[in-house]
Amino acid sequence: MIEVLSPGRLTSIQDHGRDGFERFGIPSGGAADWFSAAVANRLVDNDAGAALLEITAGGPSLRFDADTIVAITGGDCFIEEESAIKSWTTCRVTADSVLR
């Protein structure tokens, strides 16, 4: 489980969207940066269209209740403001760590 301590500004849950329904007035939606989303999912061995957090301004603070692996495919993030996570790689996050 991931506990959202602070949602940040403009953080949303996105997947690959719903192509093919535009004729019914339903926009395809999905991640704005589809390439980064697909790479993030691939880095953590998820399906390319799996849901993820898309952070566009003022990122969230998230606490993880179990060890997990995350991928950041944009700007750098910090774990409890101690160490940076490099973009375009995976990072192991330990239980009770806070990702900001």
C-alpha positions as MATLAB code, in Angstrom:
seq = 'MIEVLSPGRLTSIQDHGRDGFERFGIPSGGAADWFSAAVANRLVDNDAGAALLEITAGGPSLRFDADTIVAITGGDCFIEEESAIKSWTTCRVTADSVLR';
ca = [
       0.000    0.000    0.000;
       1.104    3.559   -0.650;
      -0.036    6.225    1.806;
      -0.453    9.660    0.261;
       0.877   12.130    2.821;
       0.524   15.064    0.456;
      -0.937   14.797   -3.062;
       1.146   17.546   -4.616;
      -0.207   19.790   -7.337;
      -1.535   18.193  -10.503;
      -0.663   14.597   -9.577;
      -2.980   12.108  -11.265;
      -3.300    8.397  -11.877;
      -2.933    7.645  -15.577;
      -2.746    4.620  -17.824;
      -2.438    4.266  -21.602;
      -5.925    5.680  -22.189;
      -8.938    4.390  -24.140;
      -8.252    4.631  -27.848;
     -11.054    3.972  -30.310;
     -13.957    5.625  -28.475;
     -13.544    9.144  -29.821;
     -16.501    8.619  -32.202;
     -18.681    8.303  -29.087;
     -17.358   11.564  -27.643;
     -14.958    9.877  -25.214;
     -11.441   11.317  -25.415;
      -8.612    8.803  -25.396;
      -7.030   10.361  -22.296;
      -4.052    8.619  -20.723;
      -0.658    9.930  -19.729;
       0.417   13.209  -21.293;
       3.949   11.843  -21.684;
       3.143    8.384  -23.029;
       6.813    7.569  -23.715;
       7.925    8.237  -20.121;
       4.947    6.288  -18.798;
       5.760    3.262  -20.964;
       9.442    3.360  -19.960;
       8.562    3.639  -16.249;
       6.306    0.593  -16.502;
       8.935   -1.365  -18.401;
      11.603   -0.534  -15.816;
       9.508   -2.097  -13.030;
       8.326   -5.004  -15.213;
       4.705   -3.835  -15.493;
       2.533   -4.007  -18.594;
       3.282   -0.972  -20.790;
      -0.227    0.421  -20.219;
      -0.416   -0.137  -16.443;
      -1.606    2.731  -14.266;
       0.984    4.987  -12.658;
       1.309    8.398  -11.079;
       1.839   11.267  -13.475;
       3.322   14.241  -11.633;
       3.363   17.538  -13.468;
       3.985   20.157  -10.765;
       4.794   20.140   -7.051;
       5.154   16.405   -6.514;
       3.489   14.355   -3.794;
       4.865   12.852   -0.581;
       4.265    9.101   -0.498;
       4.963    6.561    2.267;
       5.407    2.914    1.289;
       4.301    0.192    3.727;
       6.533   -2.480    2.145;
       9.791   -2.710    0.267;
       9.169   -1.990   -3.387;
      10.826   -0.881   -6.592;
       9.926    2.422   -8.234;
      10.981    4.104  -11.458;
      11.229    7.819  -12.092;
      11.185    8.910  -15.723;
      11.421   12.654  -15.496;
      12.905   14.978  -12.894;
      14.808   13.629   -9.893;
      12.965   12.720   -6.667;
      14.224   12.439   -3.120;
      13.658    9.814   -0.435;
      13.152   11.717    2.820;
      15.337   14.425    1.292;
      18.439   12.299    1.875;
      19.296   10.850   -1.505;
      18.300   11.536   -5.068;
      16.776    8.900   -7.324;
      18.218    9.175  -10.794;
      15.740    9.521  -13.624;
      15.289    6.689  -16.126;
      16.360    4.011  -13.620;
      14.781    1.885  -10.913;
      15.233    2.410   -7.193;
      14.485    0.156   -4.236;
      12.328    1.919   -1.644;
      12.271    0.344    1.800;
       9.201    0.000    4.007;
       8.217    3.210    5.817;
      10.339    5.348    3.476;
       8.853    8.614    2.303;
       9.319    9.565   -1.330;
       9.007   13.323   -1.982;
];
